[in-house]
Amino acid sequence: MDQSHLESPTMSNAGTRKDERLDLRLSAQAKALLQRAASARHKTVSEFVVESSLTAAAETLAERREILLDDAQWEAFLAALDRPPSPKPGLEDLLRHKSVFE
């Protein structure tokens, strides 16, 4: 399965030919904010926007990753969800005492 979409955005762009363009319309305030942020990272606005956008895109897609289970795995998963939690004496003891922050 092709997993190139899971690579780090900055690593996958190294040595990659850049033939595509993306045009954006934004407010003067948004542009100024991007310019300040790019400057703070010592990058051009284009570098900053591409890097930030690719990172956000990868995170968004990772959050929506599908988990595929066969029938046996699905049944085991459901059984684990239905099983009552096992006793945790250390946790119970911890929760009986006041927090140091209280």
C-alpha positions as CSV (number, residue, x, y, z in Angstrom):
1,M,0.0,0.0,0.0
2,D,1.3,3.4,-0.9
3,Q,2.0,5.3,2.3
4,S,3.8,8.3,0.8
5,H,1.0,10.5,2.3
6,L,2.2,9.6,5.8
7,E,5.7,11.0,5.2
8,S,6.9,14.1,7.0
9,P,5.9,17.1,4.8
10,T,9.3,18.6,4.9
11,M,11.1,15.3,4.1
12,S,8.8,14.4,1.2
13,N,9.4,17.8,-0.4
14,A,13.2,17.4,-0.4
15,G,14.4,17.2,-4.0
16,T,10.8,17.2,-5.3
17,R,10.1,19.2,-8.4
18,K,7.6,21.9,-7.7
19,D,5.4,22.3,-10.8
20,E,2.1,23.2,-9.2
21,R,0.8,26.5,-8.0
22,L,-1.8,27.4,-5.4
23,D,-3.3,30.9,-5.4
24,L,-4.8,32.3,-2.3
25,R,-7.0,35.3,-1.5
26,L,-6.6,36.6,2.0
27,S,-7.1,39.8,4.0
28,A,-4.2,42.2,4.6
29,Q,-4.3,41.2,8.3
30,A,-3.9,37.5,7.5
31,K,-1.1,38.2,5.1
32,A,0.7,40.3,7.7
33,L,0.3,37.6,10.3
34,L,1.8,35.0,7.9
35,Q,4.7,37.3,7.0
36,R,5.5,37.8,10.7
37,A,5.3,34.1,11.5
38,A,7.4,33.2,8.5
39,S,10.0,35.8,9.5
40,A,10.0,34.4,13.1
41,R,10.9,31.0,11.6
42,H,13.5,32.5,9.2
43,K,11.5,31.3,6.2
44,T,9.8,32.8,3.2
45,V,6.1,33.2,3.3
46,S,5.7,30.5,0.7
47,E,8.0,28.1,2.6
48,F,6.1,28.8,5.8
49,V,2.6,28.4,4.3
50,V,3.5,25.2,2.4
51,E,5.2,23.6,5.5
52,S,2.4,24.6,7.9
53,S,-0.3,23.5,5.5
54,L,1.3,20.1,4.8
55,T,1.7,19.5,8.5
56,A,-2.0,20.4,9.2
57,A,-3.1,18.2,6.2
58,A,-1.1,15.2,7.5
59,E,-2.5,15.6,11.0
60,T,-6.1,15.9,9.6
61,L,-5.8,12.8,7.6
62,A,-4.1,10.8,10.4
63,E,-7.1,11.6,12.6
64,R,-9.4,10.1,10.1
65,R,-7.4,6.9,9.5
66,E,-9.6,3.9,9.0
67,I,-9.0,0.8,11.2
68,L,-9.9,-2.4,9.4
69,L,-10.6,-5.6,11.4
70,D,-11.6,-9.0,10.3
71,D,-14.6,-10.7,12.0
72,A,-12.5,-12.4,14.7
73,Q,-10.6,-9.1,15.5
74,W,-13.9,-7.2,15.6
75,E,-15.4,-9.7,18.1
76,A,-12.3,-9.5,20.3
77,F,-12.5,-5.7,20.1
78,L,-16.2,-5.7,21.2
79,A,-15.4,-8.2,24.0
80,A,-12.7,-5.9,25.3
81,L,-15.0,-2.9,25.3
82,D,-17.7,-4.9,27.1
83,R,-15.4,-6.3,29.7
84,P,-15.5,-4.5,33.1
85,P,-12.3,-2.7,34.0
86,S,-9.8,-4.7,36.0
87,P,-9.1,-3.5,39.6
88,K,-6.3,-1.0,39.9
89,P,-5.5,-0.8,43.7
90,G,-2.8,1.8,43.2
91,L,-5.2,4.1,41.3
92,E,-7.9,3.6,43.9
93,D,-5.5,4.5,46.6
94,L,-4.3,7.6,44.7
95,L,-7.9,8.8,44.2
96,R,-8.7,8.4,47.9
97,H,-6.2,11.1,48.9
98,K,-6.4,14.8,48.3
99,S,-4.3,16.1,45.4
100,V,-1.2,18.2,46.2
101,F,-2.9,20.9,44.1
102,E,-6.0,21.1,46.3
